[in-house]
Amino acid sequence: MNRTKRARLQAKGWKVGSAEDFLGLSPEEGAFVELKLALSDALRARRASSRLTQAQLAKRLQSSQSRVAKMESGDPSVSVDLLLRSLLMLGVSSRTIARVIGTRSRRALAG
């Protein structure tokens, strides 16, 4: 959220905080959520850059289009294992996965 919007909301009496604050998550739980979101974003980006539809990716993963949609949206029912296996199947290197996770984690720690 940009500073102007934050200031406007606070001036009107709204409390502005993080998702961790709102949900009462520990720093570890918040970091885990950020990790899953980073992997979900990376999956969506890789699928799009590969010019695959969700249905095409689902076929490659032997899954369903709705499952791929859940994976890309960060649905809590999707495991980190499934996200990692899907990224690897799309040819994403473990080094790139580590970079994706590291970038998102630094933002979460700074934020």
C-alpha positions, 0 to 999 in steps of 0.5 A: 500500500502506498504511503498516501493511501496509508496516511489517508486511511489512518487519518480516518481512524483505520488501523493499518497493519500487516496480514500477520497482525490481522491474522495473529500469525507468528513471524515463522507462520508469516514467513511460511505464508510469504514463501508459499505466495512467492512460489505461487507467483513464480509458478504463474509467471513461469506458466505465462512465460511458457505460453501455457494455459492453466489447462495445458499445465494441468495436463502436464502435471496430471492434475486439473485446471482448477487445481492449477488455479488454486496453486497460482492463487496461493490456496492454503490447500496446496502444499509447498511440495506440489508447488516445488514439483510443478516449478521443477517440472516446468524447468525452473532451476533450484537456484532460481527457486532459491532466488525467488524465495530469498527475494520474497523473504527479504521483503517480508523481513523488511516489511 
